[in-house]
């Protein structure tokens, strides 16, 4: 019974950690090409 409860809980934790990890990576990429404003990456519009 505990295994049936443990799996969804661990999956939710892994999903949330993955979301925060990806947001961190996007912020680092944005810092090299633009600026981070209100949760969005704003670039200067050039395609280099």
mmJSON file of the N, C-alpha and C atoms, coordinates in Angstrom:
{"data_MODEL":{"atom_site":{
"group_PDB":["ATOM","ATOM","ATOM","ATOM","ATOM","ATOM","ATOM","ATOM","ATOM","ATOM","ATOM","ATOM","ATOM","ATOM","ATOM","ATOM","ATOM","ATOM","ATOM","ATOM","ATOM","ATOM","ATOM","ATOM","ATOM","ATOM","ATOM","ATOM","ATOM","ATOM","ATOM","ATOM","ATOM","ATOM","ATOM","ATOM","ATOM","ATOM","ATOM","ATOM","ATOM","ATOM","ATOM","ATOM","ATOM","ATOM","ATOM","ATOM","ATOM","ATOM","ATOM","ATOM","ATOM","ATOM","ATOM","ATOM","ATOM","ATOM","ATOM","ATOM","ATOM","ATOM","ATOM","ATOM","ATOM","ATOM","ATOM","ATOM","ATOM","ATOM","ATOM","ATOM","ATOM","ATOM","ATOM","ATOM","ATOM","ATOM","ATOM","ATOM","ATOM","ATOM","ATOM","ATOM","ATOM","ATOM","ATOM","ATOM","ATOM","ATOM","ATOM","ATOM","ATOM","ATOM","ATOM","ATOM","ATOM","ATOM","ATOM","ATOM","ATOM","ATOM","ATOM","ATOM","ATOM","ATOM","ATOM","ATOM","ATOM","ATOM","ATOM","ATOM","ATOM","ATOM","ATOM","ATOM","ATOM","ATOM","ATOM","ATOM","ATOM","ATOM","ATOM","ATOM","ATOM","ATOM","ATOM","ATOM","ATOM","ATOM","ATOM","ATOM","ATOM","ATOM","ATOM","ATOM","ATOM","ATOM","ATOM","ATOM","ATOM","ATOM","ATOM","ATOM"],
"id":[1,2,3,4,5,6,7,8,9,10,11,12,13,14,15,16,17,18,19,20,21,22,23,24,25,26,27,28,29,30,31,32,33,34,35,36,37,38,39,40,41,42,43,44,45,46,47,48,49,50,51,52,53,54,55,56,57,58,59,60,61,62,63,64,65,66,67,68,69,70,71,72,73,74,75,76,77,78,79,80,81,82,83,84,85,86,87,88,89,90,91,92,93,94,95,96,97,98,99,100,101,102,103,104,105,106,107,108,109,110,111,112,113,114,115,116,117,118,119,120,121,122,123,124,125,126,127,128,129,130,131,132,133,134,135,136,137,138,139,140,141,142,143,144],
"type_symbol":["N","C","C","N","C","C","N","C","C","N","C","C","N","C","C","N","C","C","N","C","C","N","C","C","N","C","C","N","C","C","N","C","C","N","C","C","N","C","C","N","C","C","N","C","C","N","C","C","N","C","C","N","C","C","N","C","C","N","C","C","N","C","C","N","C","C","N","C","C","N","C","C","N","C","C","N","C","C","N","C","C","N","C","C","N","C","C","N","C","C","N","C","C","N","C","C","N","C","C","N","C","C","N","C","C","N","C","C","N","C","C","N","C","C","N","C","C","N","C","C","N","C","C","N","C","C","N","C","C","N","C","C","N","C","C","N","C","C","N","C","C","N","C","C"],
"label_atom_id":["N","CA","C","N","CA","C","N","CA","C","N","CA","C","N","CA","C","N","CA","C","N","CA","C","N","CA","C","N","CA","C","N","CA","C","N","CA","C","N","CA","C","N","CA","C","N","CA","C","N","CA","C","N","CA","C","N","CA","C","N","CA","C","N","CA","C","N","CA","C","N","CA","C","N","CA","C","N","CA","C","N","CA","C","N","CA","C","N","CA","C","N","CA","C","N","CA","C","N","CA","C","N","CA","C","N","CA","C","N","CA","C","N","CA","C","N","CA","C","N","CA","C","N","CA","C","N","CA","C","N","CA","C","N","CA","C","N","CA","C","N","CA","C","N","CA","C","N","CA","C","N","CA","C","N","CA","C","N","CA","C","N","CA","C","N","CA","C"],
"label_alt_id":[null,null,null,null,null,null,null,null,null,null,null,null,null,null,null,null,null,null,null,null,null,null,null,null,null,null,null,null,null,null,null,null,null,null,null,null,null,null,null,null,null,null,null,null,null,null,null,null,null,null,null,null,null,null,null,null,null,null,null,null,null,null,null,null,null,null,null,null,null,null,null,null,null,null,null,null,null,null,null,null,null,null,null,null,null,null,null,null,null,null,null,null,null,null,null,null,null,null,null,null,null,null,null,null,null,null,null,null,null,null,null,null,null,null,null,null,null,null,null,null,null,null,null,null,null,null,null,null,null,null,null,null,null,null,null,null,null,null,null,null,null,null,null,null],
"label_comp_id":["UNK","UNK","UNK","UNK","UNK","UNK","UNK","UNK","UNK","UNK","UNK","UNK","UNK","UNK","UNK","UNK","UNK","UNK","UNK","UNK","UNK","UNK","UNK","UNK","UNK","UNK","UNK","UNK","UNK","UNK","UNK","UNK","UNK","UNK","UNK","UNK","UNK","UNK","UNK","UNK","UNK","UNK","UNK","UNK","UNK","UNK","UNK","UNK","UNK","UNK","UNK","UNK","UNK","UNK","UNK","UNK","UNK","UNK","UNK","UNK","UNK","UNK","UNK","UNK","UNK","UNK","UNK","UNK","UNK","UNK","UNK","UNK","UNK","UNK","UNK","UNK","UNK","UNK","UNK","UNK","UNK","UNK","UNK","UNK","UNK","UNK","UNK","UNK","UNK","UNK","UNK","UNK","UNK","UNK","UNK","UNK","UNK","UNK","UNK","UNK","UNK","UNK","UNK","UNK","UNK","UNK","UNK","UNK","UNK","UNK","UNK","UNK","UNK","UNK","UNK","UNK","UNK","UNK","UNK","UNK","UNK","UNK","UNK","UNK","UNK","UNK","UNK","UNK","UNK","UNK","UNK","UNK","UNK","UNK","UNK","UNK","UNK","UNK","UNK","UNK","UNK","UNK","UNK","UNK"],
"label_asym_id":["A","A","A","A","A","A","A","A","A","A","A","A","A","A","A","A","A","A","A","A","A","A","A","A","A","A","A","A","A","A","A","A","A","A","A","A","A","A","A","A","A","A","A","A","A","A","A","A","A","A","A","A","A","A","A","A","A","A","A","A","A","A","A","A","A","A","A","A","A","A","A","A","A","A","A","A","A","A","A","A","A","A","A","A","A","A","A","A","A","A","A","A","A","A","A","A","A","A","A","A","A","A","A","A","A","A","A","A","A","A","A","A","A","A","A","A","A","A","A","A","A","A","A","A","A","A","A","A","A","A","A","A","A","A","A","A","A","A","A","A","A","A","A","A"],
"label_entity_id":["1","1","1","1","1","1","1","1","1","1","1","1","1","1","1","1","1","1","1","1","1","1","1","1","1","1","1","1","1","1","1","1","1","1","1","1","1","1","1","1","1","1","1","1","1","1","1","1","1","1","1","1","1","1","1","1","1","1","1","1","1","1","1","1","1","1","1","1","1","1","1","1","1","1","1","1","1","1","1","1","1","1","1","1","1","1","1","1","1","1","1","1","1","1","1","1","1","1","1","1","1","1","1","1","1","1","1","1","1","1","1","1","1","1","1","1","1","1","1","1","1","1","1","1","1","1","1","1","1","1","1","1","1","1","1","1","1","1","1","1","1","1","1","1"],
"label_seq_id":[1,1,1,2,2,2,3,3,3,4,4,4,5,5,5,6,6,6,7,7,7,8,8,8,9,9,9,10,10,10,11,11,11,12,12,12,13,13,13,14,14,14,15,15,15,16,16,16,17,17,17,18,18,18,19,19,19,20,20,20,21,21,21,22,22,22,23,23,23,24,24,24,25,25,25,26,26,26,27,27,27,28,28,28,29,29,29,30,30,30,31,31,31,32,32,32,33,33,33,34,34,34,35,35,35,36,36,36,37,37,37,38,38,38,39,39,39,40,40,40,41,41,41,42,42,42,43,43,43,44,44,44,45,45,45,46,46,46,47,47,47,48,48,48],
"pdbx_PDB_ins_code":[null,null,null,null,null,null,null,null,null,null,null,null,null,null,null,null,null,null,null,null,null,null,null,null,null,null,null,null,null,null,null,null,null,null,null,null,null,null,null,null,null,null,null,null,null,null,null,null,null,null,null,null,null,null,null,null,null,null,null,null,null,null,null,null,null,null,null,null,null,null,null,null,null,null,null,null,null,null,null,null,null,null,null,null,null,null,null,null,null,null,null,null,null,null,null,null,null,null,null,null,null,null,null,null,null,null,null,null,null,null,null,null,null,null,null,null,null,null,null,null,null,null,null,null,null,null,null,null,null,null,null,null,null,null,null,null,null,null,null,null,null,null,null,null],
"Cartn_x":[0.82,0.0,0.863,1.924,2.779,3.472,3.795,4.436,3.556,2.238,1.312,1.248,1.485,1.504,2.869,3.908,5.267,5.608,5.198,5.548,5.036,3.748,3.301,3.961,4.234,4.897,6.304,7.043,8.396,8.382,7.387,7.275,6.993,6.141,5.862,7.105,7.853,9.081,10.079,10.243,11.175,10.74,9.451,8.947,9.228,8.959,9.173,10.651,11.516,12.956,13.393,12.851,13.18,12.757,11.598,11.126,12.078,12.451,13.364,14.741,15.213,16.506,16.485,15.417,15.315,15.188,14.448,14.339,15.699,16.487,17.828,18.692,18.609,19.382,18.946,17.641,17.142,17.618,17.672,18.142,19.617,20.428,21.848,22.038,21.269,21.362,20.905,19.875,19.341,20.359,21.133,22.118,23.177,23.449,24.446,23.876,22.547,21.943,20.966,20.607,19.616,19.533,18.344,18.144,16.844,16.798,15.662,14.759,13.514,12.566,11.232,10.783,9.481,9.281,10.321,10.213,10.33,10.637,10.784,12.145,12.667,13.94,13.673,14.268,14.098,15.439,15.454,16.688,16.64,17.778,17.852,17.323,16.994,16.363,17.301,18.593,19.515,19.624,19.832,19.971,21.418,22.232,23.651,23.973],
"Cartn_y":[-1.195,0.0,1.258,1.251,2.436,2.693,1.623,1.78,2.513,2.313,3.003,4.496,4.871,6.287,6.913,6.13,6.649,7.018,6.225,6.482,7.831,8.164,9.484,10.647,10.465,11.53,11.756,10.684,10.822,11.393,11.021,11.569,13.071,13.513,14.946,15.708,15.151,15.801,15.897,14.817,14.827,15.841,15.958,16.918,18.349,18.645,20.0,20.361,19.424,19.672,19.911,19.153,19.337,20.694,21.175,22.501,23.579,23.517,24.523,24.438,23.231,23.058,23.683,23.449,23.995,25.516,26.054,27.518,28.132,27.465,27.963,27.962,26.89,26.831,27.912,28.16,29.201,30.577,30.802,32.096,32.304,31.259,31.371,31.66,30.999,31.24,32.658,33.106,34.444,35.518,35.291,36.283,36.521,35.525,35.704,36.389,36.333,36.873,38.009,38.269,39.307,39.597,39.969,40.232,39.598,39.263,38.576,39.632,39.741,40.716,40.035,40.114,39.576,38.122,37.317,35.899,35.575,36.568,36.35,36.831,36.168,36.565,37.566,38.745,39.798,39.978,39.76,39.903,41.183,41.514,42.746,42.564,41.355,41.124,40.722,40.608,40.185,38.672,38.1,36.647,36.316,36.25,35.946,34.587],
"Cartn_z":[0.0,0.0,0.0,0.812,0.882,-0.448,-1.181,-2.487,-3.48,-3.381,-4.275,-3.974,-2.755,-2.391,-2.635,-2.451,-2.57,-4.003,-4.976,-6.374,-6.869,-6.719,-7.19,-6.455,-5.175,-4.416,-4.942,-5.178,-5.716,-7.129,-7.923,-9.28,-9.242,-8.331,-8.198,-7.764,-6.83,-6.371,-7.515,-8.286,-9.415,-10.474,-10.723,-11.703,-11.256,-10.0,-9.482,-9.511,-9.126,-9.179,-10.62,-11.563,-12.974,-13.499,-13.069,-13.495,-12.988,-11.72,-11.181,-11.83,-12.117,-12.778,-14.166,-14.92,-16.273,-16.247,-15.293,-15.182,-14.89,-14.062,-13.762,-15.014,-15.809,-17.048,-18.021,-18.137,-19.035,-18.589,-17.302,-16.793,-17.141,-17.017,-17.356,-18.837,-19.702,-21.141,-21.46,-20.798,-21.044,-20.67,-19.635,-19.214,-20.279,-21.127,-22.177,-23.408,-23.607,-24.83,-24.599,-23.384,-23.123,-21.643,-21.208,-19.788,-19.32,-18.047,-17.449,-16.815,-17.306,-16.769,-16.481,-15.249,-14.835,-15.249,-15.14,-15.463,-16.931,-17.764,-19.203,-19.663,-20.679,-21.266,-22.385,-22.267,-23.268,-23.963,-25.281,-26.053,-26.866,-27.469,-28.254,-29.67,-30.079,-31.375,-32.489,-32.246,-33.295,-33.303,-34.473,-34.62,-34.938,-33.936,-34.148,-33.603],
"occupancy":[1.0,1.0,1.0,1.0,1.0,1.0,1.0,1.0,1.0,1.0,1.0,1.0,1.0,1.0,1.0,1.0,1.0,1.0,1.0,1.0,1.0,1.0,1.0,1.0,1.0,1.0,1.0,1.0,1.0,1.0,1.0,1.0,1.0,1.0,1.0,1.0,1.0,1.0,1.0,1.0,1.0,1.0,1.0,1.0,1.0,1.0,1.0,1.0,1.0,1.0,1.0,1.0,1.0,1.0,1.0,1.0,1.0,1.0,1.0,1.0,1.0,1.0,1.0,1.0,1.0,1.0,1.0,1.0,1.0,1.0,1.0,1.0,1.0,1.0,1.0,1.0,1.0,1.0,1.0,1.0,1.0,1.0,1.0,1.0,1.0,1.0,1.0,1.0,1.0,1.0,1.0,1.0,1.0,1.0,1.0,1.0,1.0,1.0,1.0,1.0,1.0,1.0,1.0,1.0,1.0,1.0,1.0,1.0,1.0,1.0,1.0,1.0,1.0,1.0,1.0,1.0,1.0,1.0,1.0,1.0,1.0,1.0,1.0,1.0,1.0,1.0,1.0,1.0,1.0,1.0,1.0,1.0,1.0,1.0,1.0,1.0,1.0,1.0,1.0,1.0,1.0,1.0,1.0,1.0],
"B_iso_or_equiv":[0.0,0.0,0.0,0.0,0.0,0.0,0.0,0.0,0.0,0.0,0.0,0.0,0.0,0.0,0.0,0.0,0.0,0.0,0.0,0.0,0.0,0.0,0.0,0.0,0.0,0.0,0.0,0.0,0.0,0.0,0.0,0.0,0.0,0.0,0.0,0.0,0.0,0.0,0.0,0.0,0.0,0.0,0.0,0.0,0.0,0.0,0.0,0.0,0.0,0.0,0.0,0.0,0.0,0.0,0.0,0.0,0.0,0.0,0.0,0.0,0.0,0.0,0.0,0.0,0.0,0.0,0.0,0.0,0.0,0.0,0.0,0.0,0.0,0.0,0.0,0.0,0.0,0.0,0.0,0.0,0.0,0.0,0.0,0.0,0.0,0.0,0.0,0.0,0.0,0.0,0.0,0.0,0.0,0.0,0.0,0.0,0.0,0.0,0.0,0.0,0.0,0.0,0.0,0.0,0.0,0.0,0.0,0.0,0.0,0.0,0.0,0.0,0.0,0.0,0.0,0.0,0.0,0.0,0.0,0.0,0.0,0.0,0.0,0.0,0.0,0.0,0.0,0.0,0.0,0.0,0.0,0.0,0.0,0.0,0.0,0.0,0.0,0.0,0.0,0.0,0.0,0.0,0.0,0.0],
"pdbx_formal_charge":[null,null,null,null,null,null,null,null,null,null,null,null,null,null,null,null,null,null,null,null,null,null,null,null,null,null,null,null,null,null,null,null,null,null,null,null,null,null,null,null,null,null,null,null,null,null,null,null,null,null,null,null,null,null,null,null,null,null,null,null,null,null,null,null,null,null,null,null,null,null,null,null,null,null,null,null,null,null,null,null,null,null,null,null,null,null,null,null,null,null,null,null,null,null,null,null,null,null,null,null,null,null,null,null,null,null,null,null,null,null,null,null,null,null,null,null,null,null,null,null,null,null,null,null,null,null,null,null,null,null,null,null,null,null,null,null,null,null,null,null,null,null,null,null],
"auth_seq_id":[1,1,1,2,2,2,3,3,3,4,4,4,5,5,5,6,6,6,7,7,7,8,8,8,9,9,9,10,10,10,11,11,11,12,12,12,13,13,13,14,14,14,15,15,15,16,16,16,17,17,17,18,18,18,19,19,19,20,20,20,21,21,21,22,22,22,23,23,23,24,24,24,25,25,25,26,26,26,27,27,27,28,28,28,29,29,29,30,30,30,31,31,31,32,32,32,33,33,33,34,34,34,35,35,35,36,36,36,37,37,37,38,38,38,39,39,39,40,40,40,41,41,41,42,42,42,43,43,43,44,44,44,45,45,45,46,46,46,47,47,47,48,48,48],
"auth_comp_id":["UNK","UNK","UNK","UNK","UNK","UNK","UNK","UNK","UNK","UNK","UNK","UNK","UNK","UNK","UNK","UNK","UNK","UNK","UNK","UNK","UNK","UNK","UNK","UNK","UNK","UNK","UNK","UNK","UNK","UNK","UNK","UNK","UNK","UNK","UNK","UNK","UNK","UNK","UNK","UNK","UNK","UNK","UNK","UNK","UNK","UNK","UNK","UNK","UNK","UNK","UNK","UNK","UNK","UNK","UNK","UNK","UNK","UNK","UNK","UNK","UNK","UNK","UNK","UNK","UNK","UNK","UNK","UNK","UNK","UNK","UNK","UNK","UNK","UNK","UNK","UNK","UNK","UNK","UNK","UNK","UNK","UNK","UNK","UNK","UNK","UNK","UNK","UNK","UNK","UNK","UNK","UNK","UNK","UNK","UNK","UNK","UNK","UNK","UNK","UNK","UNK","UNK","UNK","UNK","UNK","UNK","UNK","UNK","UNK","UNK","UNK","UNK","UNK","UNK","UNK","UNK","UNK","UNK","UNK","UNK","UNK","UNK","UNK","UNK","UNK","UNK","UNK","UNK","UNK","UNK","UNK","UNK","UNK","UNK","UNK","UNK","UNK","UNK","UNK","UNK","UNK","UNK","UNK","UNK"],
"auth_asym_id":["A","A","A","A","A","A","A","A","A","A","A","A","A","A","A","A","A","A","A","A","A","A","A","A","A","A","A","A","A","A","A","A","A","A","A","A","A","A","A","A","A","A","A","A","A","A","A","A","A","A","A","A","A","A","A","A","A","A","A","A","A","A","A","A","A","A","A","A","A","A","A","A","A","A","A","A","A","A","A","A","A","A","A","A","A","A","A","A","A","A","A","A","A","A","A","A","A","A","A","A","A","A","A","A","A","A","A","A","A","A","A","A","A","A","A","A","A","A","A","A","A","A","A","A","A","A","A","A","A","A","A","A","A","A","A","A","A","A","A","A","A","A","A","A"],
"auth_atom_id":["N","CA","C","N","CA","C","N","CA","C","N","CA","C","N","CA","C","N","CA","C","N","CA","C","N","CA","C","N","CA","C","N","CA","C","N","CA","C","N","CA","C","N","CA","C","N","CA","C","N","CA","C","N","CA","C","N","CA","C","N","CA","C","N","CA","C","N","CA","C","N","CA","C","N","CA","C","N","CA","C","N","CA","C","N","CA","C","N","CA","C","N","CA","C","N","CA","C","N","CA","C","N","CA","C","N","CA","C","N","CA","C","N","CA","C","N","CA","C","N","CA","C","N","CA","C","N","CA","C","N","CA","C","N","CA","C","N","CA","C","N","CA","C","N","CA","C","N","CA","C","N","CA","C","N","CA","C","N","CA","C","N","CA","C","N","CA","C"],
"pdbx_PDB_model_num":[1,1,1,1,1,1,1,1,1,1,1,1,1,1,1,1,1,1,1,1,1,1,1,1,1,1,1,1,1,1,1,1,1,1,1,1,1,1,1,1,1,1,1,1,1,1,1,1,1,1,1,1,1,1,1,1,1,1,1,1,1,1,1,1,1,1,1,1,1,1,1,1,1,1,1,1,1,1,1,1,1,1,1,1,1,1,1,1,1,1,1,1,1,1,1,1,1,1,1,1,1,1,1,1,1,1,1,1,1,1,1,1,1,1,1,1,1,1,1,1,1,1,1,1,1,1,1,1,1,1,1,1,1,1,1,1,1,1,1,1,1,1,1,1]
}}}
